[in-house]
Amino acid sequence: MKKAPFYQNWEVGDFRELLYEITERYAVNTAFLWREGPDEDSVMTKSYTEFAEDVKNLATYLCALGLEGKTIAVTGKNSYLWMVSYLAIGCGVGTILPLDRDLRSDELLDLMTDACCAAVLYTADMEEKLSEIKNQGINFLPLVCADTYFARGAELRAEGSTIYDAHKVNPDEPGVLLYTSGTMGVAKGVLLSQHNICADIENVCHRVKIVEEDRVLSHLPLHHTYECTTSLAILYSGGSIAFNDNLRRLPKDFNLFQPSILITVPAILEFMTRFVRRGYAEARGGKLLLGIQKTASGVAGTTLKLLSEKAAQKNKRKIFSTVDHFFGGRLRAILVGAAALSPEIFKSFEAFGYSVYCGYGLTETAPISLMHDDSYRCADDTGFPVFGVEARIDEPDENGVGELCLRGPNVMLGYYKNPDATAEVLRDGWFHTGDLACQKKNGAYKITGRMKSMIVSPNGKKIFPEELEAYLMRYPVISECMVYAEEKNGVPQICAAVYPDKAEVAALIGENEVDSASMEKLRIVLYDLVREVNQSLPPYKHIRRLVIRKNEFLKTTTKKIRRSDPENTDAPSESVAP
């Protein structure tokens, strides 16, 4: 089912065109906001015109250092200077190499060496880590000196330098090199062109309306394509980006910056759901109030939606005024990606009055390929291909489940220095995602699991760990979980490792300290929980072993559990057999 565009957008082929157009269209609008200085509420802002000047000045300075045509890395906390660096490299210098700030110093050096990186721009928080690998033939450029770089670039331009203006961007050549391993396997370098990313921005905005009054609170790591591309989509639409550089400050930043759009991942919404639920539980009569509000929200959704969905959502937010206040009072939409969102959480935030858009994509697809839009949202799927993208299911089984394949202008050029891996996934013009999916009767796509994590029973039945994890995560006592297979007498045995929610455990068993007696109580609670899950599933899907973890799982920067990391299965734990 091919969907037509709702909104007519302007065409953009590369980052230089993007920067030029947004400066012309939104010149004096606020583009960026962030905290600065000892005053918690002291906010700095930059307009689109100021942003463009900083980009041009930094690009001119970098080219004057002899870096034109080179690969340049940018790493560190989300910040205005990070975004200036990214677009300065892309608009006027060379290839962008965004790096995960959480990598070890030796890992950063390995990636920069592999990419033949000539320089790295980095925020102040990276100073100590990068000091361990300096003098490696790489030009280290701390962004604490950004004002000096801007001033020197401005001087050069005033003296007649045309380095920036003369620089040519080929939108179809490699523009961004991203190293990614996702949740499985060894890191690969994904080569995206600027056209890949710009096409994705333009096509998403054909069916999801973003306006100049919108503001997003950036809290996911900018080196990740999901956060970076959606941030560029906000700029494309004339909105503003506020930066959160510490997740512990999210509640304060919601009230300070008052975002209208939240771009996030399921783990963050799961945390917020627990926070809201706990607040109602601790308040006198809170559980009763929550039930009444949910009923009222459902009535508002049914009656007012006949007139206007916008009016219905607004009325729901009034009903849940306490929740709305927590998010700053202006939030209207939540865009969720990087992993599957549970239907329960989807429905909760829709009941609160927020339009929830789930999406699917990979770094290799720049990244958004499937997404809900302004005509369709549903709790148990990820919508339709974005405008301009085609999707199909390869070799579907009797249930219609097969590998999801994608084709469109957002699909990567290939893997860096790895033609064999490229040929494996790019075949006959289609990108083979490695993810399993099916189509619903209405044509919407539902992701069912990852091919590499799928478990096959002795009788050939397919078991998707993500399905079992979704069942387990319905229980508040479980904070995190991972389902996987262990060999027992040559037969795969389904295991579930869970990390309990400490506050919920304390409420259930009435104890804060974990000793042998309280652990036994916890085992009984979790045993009953797993038994409930098993009763709702056919025998071949039953969880046969439960592992109670003492520590959180190791995760990616987008909060996905690293399935292939041995520490996630070998960590200290208590084991029980349901």
Number of C-alpha atoms within 10 A of each C-alpha: 10 13 12 11 16 15 12 11 13 11 13 19 19 22 24 19 15 20 23 15 16 19 23 12 14 19 18 13 18 21 26 22 21 22 20 12 9 7 8 11 14 11 14 13 17 18 17 24 21 15 23 20 17 25 26 25 25 29 31 31 25 26 20 16 10 11 19 21 16 17 23 30 27 25 24 24 24 22 22 19 20 21 18 21 26 26 24 28 31 24 28 27 27 24 27 26 28 24 24 22 22 16 12 12 16 13 12 20 19 12 18 21 14 12 20 13 20 20 20 23 22 24 21 12 14 17 15 10 16 18 11 11 15 12 9 11 11 17 16 19 17 16 20 15 11 18 13 13 20 21 15 18 26 20 15 17 18 10 9 9 15 12 20 24 12 9 17 14 20 12 18 14 15 21 25 26 23 25 23 20 15 20 17 15 13 10 13 17 22 25 26 29 27 26 24 28 31 25 24 27 25 22 25 23 23 22 21 18 13 20 14 16 13 21 27 25 24 24 20 24 21 27 24 20 23 26 21 20 20 22 21 21 21 22 25 26 22 24 23 26 26 27 21 23 19 12 12 9 10 18 13 17 25 23 15 18 23 21 25 23 22 21 19 21 22 22 19 14 18 20 12 14 17 17 12 15 15 16 14 16 15 10 10 10 10 15 16 11 14 16 11 13 17 17 13 17 23 16 14 22 23 13 12 17 14 11 10 12 17 16 16 22 24 18 19 26 25 16 20 18 15 13 17 19 16 17 23 18 18 18 23 21 22 22 18 26 25 24 18 23 22 20 14 16 18 24 17 14 18 22 23 25 30 25 23 23 24 28 25 26 20 18 23 23 27 28 27 28 28 26 27 25 24 12 8 12 19 15 17 19 26 27 26 27 29 29 23 20 22 18 20 19 20 16 11 15 11 7 8 15 19 23 24 24 22 23 20 21 19 27 29 24 19 22 21 19 14 12 10 10 13 17 13 10 17 19 11 8 12 17 23 18 18 15 18 23 24 23 20 13 7 9 13 21 24 21 21 21 21 19 15 13 19 18 22 16 16 11 7 9 10 13 21 19 22 21 14 22 19 17 17 24 18 15 14 18 24 19 21 20 22 23 24 22 21 15 9 9 7 8 12 15 19 23 21 22 23 26 19 22 16 16 16 18 21 16 11 13 13 12 15 13 10 13 10 9 10 17 16 12 17 20 20 14 15 23 16 13 17 21 14 13 16 19 10 11 13 8 9 18 22 20 22 18 19 22 23 22 21 13 13 16 23 15 14 14 17 20 16 18 20 19 21 15 15 10 12 19 20 9 16 13 16 13 15 14 12 17
